[in-house]
Amino acid sequence: MTTNKLFRECLAEVSPETRAEFELSFAIADRIDYLLKKKGLSRRDLARLLGKKESEISKWLTCRHNFTIKTLANIALVLEEDIIAVI
């Protein structure tokens, strides 16, 4: 998750529900970013694999747009890796 001091200070001021949502969104984005690096892929590559615009990938990975379950499933399929684990 981001280590920007101002962001963390602002996040501390929001409700626990909103904070949990942000933390989960950033954790998912961090996981996808990690997997891209691990596989030597760029955001452009992910966009091509998903049939999406690179700008949409950027919005997901900077948490300016929410993931849907369908999107997460498709990303997991094209990267051949789990994005999130449900226990």
ABEGO torsion letter per residue (X at the ends): XBABAAAAAAAAABBAAAAAAAAAAAAAAAAAAAAAAAAGBBAAAAAAAAGBBAAAAAAAAAGABBBBAAAAAAAAAAAGBBABBBX
